[in-house]
Amino acid sequence: MTPDIPFALWLLRKARGLTQRELAQKSKATREQVSDWEVGTKSPTIKSFLHICNGLNVSPGACLRIAEARNSGLVLLKKPAQRVEEWRRAA
């Protein structure tokens, strides 16, 4: 099973109290890229993943452990793409 990187990025960003724009500025990315990575429509390159982990002040290993925990059922939250769609319908 592959790690749920989009979920881990979203969870860590929320835990740090950052907006997508703030994380993008810290991570040498655009807000749109952060959104795409969190929703899972695109995957970050390894270089981008390292920058985003740095912007989140977390090791890449810790991010991957959160992503793995999500897939093992330890973290029981909806996937970011489902969450975004629900927010869009509610707006």
Buried (B, 14 or more C-beta within 10 A) or exposed (E): EEBBBBBBBBBBBEEBEBEBEBBBBBBBBEBEBBBBBBBBEBEBEEEBBBBBBBBBEBEEEBBBBBBBBBEEEEBEEEBBBEBBEEEEEEE
